[in-house]
Structures are given as C-alpha cells and as structure tokens.
C-alpha cells in the first residue's frame, strides 16, 4: 500500500522545516526513474551505467531509462548495468534533448524522476541523497553537486568497484576539477537557496536534478521548441506549480568533460538570450525593452465583464493597457460564444455592453476572451483580478507587482471601496497559490494557506493609484506620442473630484440651512399674529 502523500508547509523556499534522515540509516519505499538522454559517447555511458549499478539505493526501487537520440551506429547496453534498465530510441522526426527525455517520461513508472546525463559518474549514495528529501515532501526539486573533470577515463569495472566501495572521490583529481561555479555562488548568496525567493528555479539542470513525478506531470514535459535552456524553462514552470528547490551537497557526481557552457559560454548565452526569456517571465534582467510583448507575460489581469457596463469595463481595461507595465495580458471573462448580434438594430441588443466590449478589443494582441478563468495563471507568475469600473493609475501595476515580488507576498489584496461589503482587487502569486493547493487540508480556506506559505497583505487602493471609472482620466496620446496619462493630470483629476464632492456637500448644507431659515420665519410670523396690537393713546390738550 502506498503511504499517504506528505505535504509539510515550506514558506517561500526555506526548506529548513524538513530534516532528511542520515544516509544509510533509513528505509525508503518510493520508486525512482533515472532518465538518461544520450547522443554518442558510448564509452562514457558505460561508466555512468556502471556507477548506477553500484548505488546504495535499493535496486528494486530504481529503474533506469536510457534514450538514444539518434546515435549512428546505435548505442548499446554494456554488460555492467543496473538490474532494471531499458534502452529506447527516438524517431528521426523527433530528435533533441527535450524529445529524448520526454520519450522516457512517457514510460517512466517512478514516484520521482531523476535526470542524469550519459557522461556522469554518480557517487555511491547519490541517488539515496536525492531520494531522502522526496520522502519528506511531494513537491520538491532536488539538485546535486557536480564536479567537471578532464582526465583519462577509467574502465567500467574500475568505476563500479570504486563506487560500490564508497570511494568514487578517488577516481579523479578533486583539485583539478571544476565545480558548477554559479550554483555554488548562488548557494552562498542565498543560504543554500533558502532565501532565493523566485530565483530558486534556476538550479534545475537536467544533468543531476530530481523531481517529484506528480509535480512534473502537473507542470508538463520539457518544451521541445527549445533546443538549449529547456531545463531552466522547465524549472521555472515547476516553480509556478508550487515546487520548492533543494540543494543537496551530499548528492555528488563527476561530469566527464567540461559542460557546454564552459566550452562555449558566450555563444550559448547569446542563443539563450533570444529564446529562453520569451518563456521565463522571471528573467526581468533580460526583458528590458519598455514595450515588448512576450509569449509568457509577467502579469495577467482578469476582468469579469458579464454584468458590468461597457463604460466600466472599458475604463478598467484601457487603464491597464495604458500603464507603464507593458509585460502583461488582459483576460476578459464573459459568455462570448453565446453572444448574438441583431443585424438590423444591434444598438438595442440586450447584450449590447458585452458586444461592445468584444468588438473593442478583439484585434488587440494583449487581450483575450475566455468563458471562464482557470484556477491558475501558470506559467504567468502573477494574476490581478480587478473589478470592472476601477482603474489603475499609470504606475500602479508596475509598483504593485514590484512590491509583491520584493516582499514575497503570495497575495496582495487592494481595498477599493467599502459599503456593506469590501470591494477589492487581488494580486495573486501563481507559485504561492499552487503550493497552497498542494498542502491545504480539506475544507481549509486557501487564502489562509497562502498566508502560511508566502504571506498576505492588504493595501489601500487610492494610495496605490486606483480610481473609480467616473474619476479616472481617459488615456490619450500626448504630444510625445505616449498614451499614459501624466501624473499631474491624474492629480488635477483627483483634485477636481474632491472639489466636486466638497461642492455637493456644501450645497446640501446650504439647502438644509435654507429649510431651517424658512421654518424659523414661518414660526416668527405665527407668533406675531398671536400678539395684541398696541396703539398709542391720543393726548388731550
């Protein structure tokens, strides 16, 4: 019987709440699928498989899937291999690392997927070091430590003997090897990723990482349109589905040869700067153009149009689109597929407001129409749900998202109005809500769980630049060609609204005083009629 899933509450990425057992002192029960995508280098693959045949993790809980990505002549399985192993081969029309790994994922049966390259020599307890974490929580990504070596290769028998004896560190010269330097630097800056916030996903590198299989299925397979950087993109998607990322120094491996980044870093970076940021919205340092649009936006703004006036919906959407945060998408929710338009007198349609909204933005690339909005904005990292009729100022969304990101808030609620109920907008962090859904108990309020795993915060809408549609300036092109209202225009509009309200208050007071004066005059006249008229006596001479 499979034990119940475990979901302790990790806040942000601080996995200090988890205490893994000592290596060699515990009894595992979870299965792991080790996925190796290979193109060429049979001699290195032989060493990888020899090392995997000598792991401390129980062999009956471990399967190895090798995928030959079109090697000619085809790769073969050597004599020295793990007990449960199979060799697959990609089809000519579906080549590349992502396709090869996805081929293995389609048949993997483990509770955890452990990526490994075909030129790695893992230490005796490398798999065990990974798996002891996965037994504690079912939404983890674990990254091991890799040393890169360039030496004469040992034989498979030598590797197997050394790894089985726990002496893999003697196979190569440690002093002459190189670490994954940027991972080491990131670990030092972030207390081993514990305070890495939204950047923890960057450690997901598919030469020595492991992922909970359920989490991986939720995030989806590797992106086959990416030739390089596909592991970073998958790590980002895993984060949007609630993953926490663990660095495990005890999960050690040798990499036989330098990495592609070490050999050709400038050209790899030049390539990745074009293709990866389009899908990884957290790469803000790469998305520097002020008005570019990207495949995966940084923010989704959801507006429920049904039941709202055209004017209110338009004011909200126009305000969003005119702001200084251009890296966004607007999602308009309504019964769009059921709308019908009168071909003779459309202006009198009972659905005229929705028809006008649909017609206004249907050719705008940043606006989409949906019948209902899903529970998650993934892979977009932030979602703002804004009531129609409330308009963010030019800087509002940029500052609000920056505030949430800086402090790591999972939910920022914006109080807009309060009568019988509080009218509020909600800025939701996608990864925090995904984490909350994983760890929530049945019937538990999701916002309360988000507060546990990331924190929640309330702000005042007016202070952050939200205005009702009746008071918000309409975006217009200025002489410089910018559509965003100037701050001084907003200030003037607010002062005018304040003066109008003050005038209305004074008018009501004048009317009240006028009524009181009329009543006083009427009362005075009645008193006069009740008094006797005194006439002066005539004087006699």
C-alpha positions in Angstrom: 0.0 0.0 0.0 1.4 3.4 -1.0 1.8 5.7 2.0 -0.3 8.9 2.1 1.3 11.9 0.3 3.2 14.2 2.5 2.9 18.0 2.2 4.5 19.9 5.0 4.4 23.7 4.6 7.6 25.2 3.3 7.4 29.0 3.4 8.8 30.5 0.2 11.9 28.3 -0.4 13.0 27.8 3.2 13.2 24.0 3.3 14.7 24.2 6.8 11.4 22.8 8.1 12.5 19.4 6.6 15.1 17.2 8.3 16.3 14.4 6.0 17.4 11.2 7.6 21.1 10.3 7.7 22.3 8.5 4.6 22.3 4.7 5.3 20.1 5.0 8.4 16.6 4.9 6.9 14.2 2.6 4.9 13.0 4.1 1.6 9.8 3.0 -0.2 9.5 5.4 -3.2 10.4 4.3 -6.7 12.7 6.5 -8.8 13.1 6.6 -12.6 16.5 7.6 -13.7 16.3 9.2 -17.2 19.4 9.4 -19.3 19.2 11.1 -22.8 22.3 10.3 -24.8 23.8 11.2 -28.2 27.0 9.3 -28.9 29.9 8.7 -26.4 29.3 5.0 -25.7 32.4 4.8 -23.6 31.1 7.5 -21.2 27.6 5.9 -21.0 29.3 2.7 -20.0 30.8 4.4 -17.0 27.5 6.1 -16.0 25.7 2.7 -16.0 28.5 1.0 -14.1 28.2 3.7 -11.4 24.4 3.3 -11.3 24.8 -0.5 -10.8 26.6 0.3 -7.6 24.2 2.7 -5.9 23.2 2.4 -2.2 19.5 2.9 -3.1 17.6 -0.4 -3.3 17.8 -1.8 -6.8 14.1 -2.9 -6.7 13.0 0.7 -6.2 15.2 2.0 -9.1 14.6 1.9 -12.9 17.0 3.3 -15.5 15.7 4.5 -18.9 18.3 5.3 -21.5 17.2 7.1 -24.6 19.5 7.1 -27.6 18.8 10.3 -29.5 19.8 9.1 -33.0 23.4 7.9 -32.5 24.9 6.1 -35.5 25.7 3.3 -35.1 23.1 3.0 -32.3 24.1 2.8 -28.7 24.0 -0.5 -26.9 23.7 -1.6 -23.3 27.0 -2.9 -21.9 27.5 -5.9 -19.6 27.7 -3.9 -16.4 24.3 -2.2 -15.9 21.7 -1.8 -13.1 19.1 -4.5 -12.7 16.1 -2.6 -14.1 17.1 -0.9 -17.3 15.8 -0.4 -20.8 17.1 1.3 -23.9 14.8 3.4 -26.1 15.5 5.3 -29.3 14.0 8.5 -30.6 12.4 8.7 -34.1 14.2 10.7 -36.8 11.5 13.4 -36.8 11.6 13.9 -33.0 15.2 14.4 -32.1 16.8 16.7 -29.5 17.4 16.5 -25.7 13.8 17.6 -24.8 12.2 15.0 -27.1 14.6 12.3 -25.9 13.8 13.0 -22.2 10.1 13.2 -23.0 10.3 9.8 -24.6 11.5 8.4 -21.3 8.9 10.3 -19.3 6.1 8.7 -21.3 7.0 5.3 -19.9 8.6 6.2 -16.5 6.9 4.5 -13.6 8.8 6.0 -10.6 7.4 8.4 -7.9 10.4 10.6 -8.7 12.2 11.3 -12.0 15.9 11.7 -11.6 17.6 13.4 -14.6 21.2 12.3 -15.3 23.5 12.9 -18.3 25.1 10.0 -20.1 28.6 11.3 -19.2 28.2 11.3 -15.4 29.7 9.1 -12.7 27.5 9.4 -9.6 28.9 8.6 -6.2 27.7 5.5 -4.2 24.9 7.4 -2.4 24.0 10.0 -5.0 20.5 8.6 -5.7 19.9 8.0 -2.0 20.9 11.6 -1.1 18.2 12.8 -3.6 15.5 10.4 -2.5 15.7 11.1 1.2 14.3 14.5 0.5 11.5 13.3 -1.7 10.2 11.0 1.1 9.6 14.2 3.2 7.5 16.3 0.8 5.9 15.6 -2.6 6.6 19.0 -4.3 10.4 19.1 -4.3 13.1 19.6 -6.9 16.5 18.4 -5.6 19.8 19.5 -7.3 23.0 17.7 -6.6 26.6 19.0 -6.8 28.7 18.3 -9.9 32.5 18.4 -10.4 33.7 18.6 -14.0 36.8 16.6 -14.9 39.1 16.2 -17.9 41.2 13.1 -17.3 41.9 9.8 -18.8 38.8 7.6 -18.3 38.9 4.6 -16.0 37.3 1.3 -17.1 33.7 0.4 -16.2 34.9 -2.3 -13.8 37.1 0.3 -12.0 34.2 2.7 -11.7 31.9 0.0 -10.4 34.4 -1.2 -7.8 35.2 2.4 -6.6 31.5 3.5 -6.4 30.4 0.3 -4.7 33.2 0.8 -2.1 32.1 4.4 -1.5 35.4 5.6 -2.9 34.2 7.4 -6.1 36.0 10.5 -4.8 39.3 8.7 -5.6 38.5 8.2 -9.3 39.6 11.7 -10.3 41.7 14.5 -9.0 39.4 16.8 -7.0 41.8 19.7 -7.0 42.0 19.7 -10.8 38.2 19.5 -11.2 35.8 22.4 -11.6 32.5 23.0 -9.7 29.3 24.3 -11.1 30.5 27.7 -10.1 27.4 29.8 -10.5 25.3 27.3 -8.5 27.9 27.4 -5.7 27.8 31.2 -5.8 24.0 31.2 -5.7 24.0 28.8 -2.8 26.4 31.1 -0.8 24.3 34.2 -1.6 21.0 32.6 -0.6 21.8 30.3 2.3 21.6 27.2 0.1 18.6 28.6 -1.8 16.6 29.1 1.5 16.1 32.8 0.8 16.4 32.6 -3.0 12.7 33.6 -3.5 11.6 33.5 -7.1 15.2 32.7 -8.4 15.5 29.2 -6.9 14.2 27.6 -10.2 17.5 28.4 -11.9 19.2 25.4 -10.2 17.1 22.9 -12.2 19.7 21.5 -14.5 18.9 18.1 -16.1 22.4 16.6 -15.6 21.9 16.0 -11.8 18.4 17.0 -10.7 15.4 15.0 -9.4 11.7 16.0 -9.5 8.6 14.6 -7.9 6.7 12.8 -10.7 3.3 14.1 -9.8 4.6 17.7 -9.8 6.3 17.1 -13.1 3.1 15.8 -14.7 1.3 18.9 -13.5 3.9 21.2 -15.0 4.1 19.3 -18.2 7.1 17.8 -20.1 10.1 19.6 -21.4 9.5 22.2 -24.1 10.5 20.7 -27.4 10.7 24.1 -29.2 13.7 25.0 -27.0 17.0 23.4 -28.2 19.0 24.9 -25.3 17.8 26.2 -21.9 15.0 23.8 -21.8 15.9 22.7 -18.2 15.8 26.3 -17.0 12.4 26.8 -18.6 11.1 23.6 -17.0 12.4 24.6 -13.6 10.5 27.9 -14.0 7.3 26.1 -14.8 7.8 23.8 -11.9 8.1 26.8 -9.6 4.7 28.1 -11.0 3.2 24.8 -10.0 4.4 25.1 -6.4 7.8 23.5 -6.4 10.4 24.1 -3.6 14.0 23.7 -4.6 16.6 21.9 -2.5 20.4 21.9 -2.9 21.9 18.7 -1.7 25.7 18.7 -1.3 25.7 15.0 -0.5 24.4 14.2 -3.9 27.7 14.2 -5.7 28.7 13.3 -9.3 31.6 13.6 -11.6 31.0 15.0 -15.0 33.3 13.5 -17.7 34.4 16.6 -19.6 33.5 20.3 -19.4 30.0 21.5 -19.8 28.7 23.2 -23.0 28.6 26.5 -21.1 32.2 26.1 -20.0 33.3 25.2 -23.5 31.2 27.8 -25.4 29.6 30.1 -22.9 29.4 33.3 -24.9 27.6 31.7 -27.8 25.3 29.6 -25.6 24.3 32.8 -23.7 23.8 34.7 -26.9 21.5 32.0 -28.1 19.6 31.6 -24.9 19.0 35.4 -24.5 16.8 35.2 -27.6 14.7 32.1 -26.9 14.5 31.5 -23.1 13.3 34.8 -21.7 10.3 34.6 -24.0 9.0 31.8 -21.9 10.5 32.6 -18.5 8.8 35.7 -17.2 11.1 36.0 -14.1 14.0 36.9 -16.3 13.4 40.6 -15.7 17.1 41.4 -16.4 16.6 40.1 -20.0 13.2 41.7 -20.5 14.5 45.3 -20.6 12.6 46.7 -23.6 9.9 49.1 -22.2 7.1 48.0 -24.7 7.9 44.5 -25.9 5.4 41.7 -25.6 6.4 38.2 -24.7 5.0 34.7 -25.1 4.6 34.3 -21.4 3.6 37.7 -19.8 4.7 38.7 -16.3 1.2 39.7 -15.2 -2.3 38.5 -16.2 -5.1 41.0 -15.4 -8.6 39.3 -15.2 -11.7 41.4 -15.6 -15.2 39.8 -15.4 -17.2 41.7 -18.0 -20.6 40.0 -17.5 -23.0 42.2 -15.6 -20.8 45.3 -16.0 -21.4 48.3 -18.2 -19.3 48.7 -21.3 -18.1 52.0 -19.9 -16.8 50.5 -16.7 -15.1 47.5 -18.4 -13.5 49.8 -21.0 -12.2 52.2 -18.3 -10.5 49.3 -16.4 -9.0 47.7 -19.5 -7.9 50.9 -21.0 -6.2 51.9 -17.8 -4.4 48.6 -17.6 -3.2 48.8 -21.2 -2.0 52.4 -20.8 0.1 51.7 -17.7 3.9 51.6 -17.6 3.9 47.8 -17.1 3.6 46.5 -20.7 4.6 42.9 -19.9 1.0 41.8 -19.3 -2.1 40.2 -20.8 -5.7 41.1 -20.1 -8.2 38.3 -19.8 -11.9 39.3 -20.3 -14.3 36.8 -18.8 -17.8 36.5 -20.2 -20.3 34.4 -22.2 -18.6 35.3 -25.5 -19.6 32.2 -27.5 -23.3 32.7 -26.8 -23.4 36.3 -27.9 -25.6 37.1 -30.9 -25.9 40.4 -32.7 -29.0 41.8 -34.2 -28.1 42.6 -37.8 -30.7 45.3 -38.1 -30.8 47.2 -34.8 -27.7 46.0 -32.9 -27.7 49.1 -30.6 -30.8 47.7 -28.9 -29.4 44.2 -28.2 -30.0 43.0 -24.6 -26.2 42.1 -24.6 -25.1 45.4 -26.1 -22.5 46.0 -23.3 -20.8 42.7 -23.9 -21.0 43.1 -27.6 -19.3 46.4 -27.4 -16.5 45.1 -25.2 -16.0 42.2 -27.5 -15.8 44.4 -30.5 -13.5 46.9 -28.9 -10.5 44.7 -28.1 -10.9 41.7 -30.4 -7.9 42.8 -32.5 -5.7 43.7 -29.6 -2.9 41.2 -29.1 -2.8 41.7 -25.4 -6.4 41.0 -24.8 -8.0 37.6 -24.8 -11.6 36.4 -24.3 -12.5 33.4 -22.2 -15.7 31.8 -20.9 -14.2 31.1 -17.5 -10.8 31.6 -15.9 -8.9 28.6 -14.6 -7.6 28.3 -11.0 -4.0 29.0 -12.0 -2.3 31.6 -14.2 0.7 29.3 -14.8 3.2 29.8 -16.4 2.4 33.5 -15.8 3.8 34.3 -12.3 1.2 37.0 -11.2 -2.5 37.4 -11.7 -4.5 40.5 -10.8 -8.3 40.1 -10.5 -9.7 43.6 -10.9 -13.4 44.5 -10.7 -14.7 46.4 -13.7 -15.1 50.1 -13.0 -11.9 50.5 -11.1 -8.9 51.9 -13.0 -5.2 51.6 -12.0 -3.0 54.6 -12.4 -0.1 54.8 -14.9 2.4 53.4 -12.3 0.1 51.3 -10.2 0.6 47.8 -11.6 4.3 48.1 -12.1 4.7 49.3 -8.4 2.2 46.8 -7.0 3.9 43.8 -8.7 7.3 45.0 -7.7 6.1 45.4 -4.1 4.7 41.8 -4.0 7.9 40.5 -5.6 10.2 42.3 -3.2 8.4 41.1 -0.1 7.5 37.7 -1.4 3.8 38.1 -0.7 1.6 35.4 -2.1 -1.5 37.6 -2.1 -1.8 41.4 -2.1 -5.5 42.5 -1.6 -6.3 46.0 -2.7 -9.2 47.7 -0.8 -11.1 49.8 -3.4 -14.4 50.6 -1.7 -16.4 49.7 1.4 -20.1 49.9 1.8 -21.9 46.8 3.0 -19.0 44.7 1.7 -15.4 45.4 0.8 -14.8 45.8 -2.9 -11.2 44.6 -3.6 -8.7 43.7 -6.3 -6.5 40.7 -5.7 -2.9 40.3 -6.9 -2.1 36.6 -6.7 1.4 34.9 -6.9 0.9 31.8 -9.1 3.5 29.7 -7.4 2.3 30.5 -3.9 -1.3 29.6 -4.7 -0.1 26.3 -6.4 1.9 25.5 -3.3 -1.2 26.3 -1.1 -3.3 23.9 -3.1 -0.8 21.1 -2.6 -0.5 21.5 1.2 -4.1 22.6 2.1 -6.2 20.3 4.2 -9.7 19.5 3.0 -12.1 22.4 3.7 -9.3 24.8 4.6 -9.5 28.4 3.3 -7.0 28.8 0.5 -6.1 32.4 1.4 -5.2 31.3 4.9 -2.8 28.6 3.5 -1.3 31.2 1.1 -0.6 33.3 4.2 1.3 30.3 5.7 3.4 29.5 2.7 4.1 33.0 1.4 2.3 35.7 3.3 -0.7 38.0 2.5 -1.0 41.8 2.7 -3.7 44.5 2.4 -3.2 47.9 0.8 -5.4 50.9 0.2 -6.4 51.3 -3.4 -6.5 55.0 -3.5 -3.0 55.2 -2.1 -1.8 53.0 -4.9 -3.5 54.9 -7.7 -6.8 53.1 -8.2 -9.7 55.4 -9.1 -13.3 54.7 -9.9 -14.1 55.0 -13.6 -16.0 58.3 -13.1 -12.9 59.9 -11.8 -10.1 58.3 -13.9 -8.7 60.2 -16.8 -9.1 58.6 -20.2 -5.8 57.7 -21.7 -5.0 59.8 -24.7 -1.9 60.3 -26.9 0.1 63.3 -25.8 2.4 65.3 -28.0 5.2 62.8 -27.3 3.1 60.0 -28.5 2.7 58.4 -25.1 -0.8 57.2 -24.2 -0.2 57.1 -20.5 -1.8 59.9 -18.5 0.7 62.2 -16.9 0.9 62.2 -13.1 -0.1 65.8 -13.0 -3.2 65.1 -15.0 -4.2 62.4 -12.5 -3.6 64.8 -9.6 -5.7 67.5 -11.3 -8.5 65.0 -11.9 -8.4 63.9 -8.3 -8.5 67.5 -7.0 -11.4 68.2 -9.3 -13.2 65.1 -7.9 -12.5 66.3 -4.4 -13.8 69.8 -5.1 -16.9 68.4 -6.7 -17.6 66.3 -3.7 -17.0 69.3 -1.4 -19.3 71.5 -3.5 -22.0 68.8 -3.3 -21.6 68.7 0.5 -21.8 72.5 0.8 -24.9 72.6 -1.5 -26.6 70.1 0.8 -25.7 72.2 3.8 -27.0 75.4 2.2 -30.2 73.6 1.3 -30.5 72.4 4.9 -29.9 75.9 6.3 -32.4 77.4 3.9 -35.1 75.0 5.1 -34.3 75.8 8.7 -34.5 79.6 8.0 -37.8 79.2 6.3 -39.2 77.3 9.3 -37.9 80.0 11.6 -39.5 82.7 9.6 -42.8 80.8 9.5 -42.7 80.3 13.2 -41.9 84.1 13.8 -44.9 85.1 11.6 -47.3 82.9 13.6 -46.1 84.5 16.8 -46.7 88.0 15.5 -50.3 87.2 14.6 -50.9 85.9 18.2 -49.7 89.1 19.9 -52.2 92.1 20.6 -51.6 95.3 18.6 -50.8 98.1 21.0 -51.8 101.6 19.8 -50.5 104.8 21.4 -53.1 106.8 23.3 -54.1 110.2 21.9 -53.1 113.2 24.1 -55.7 115.7 25.1 -54.8 119.5 25.1 
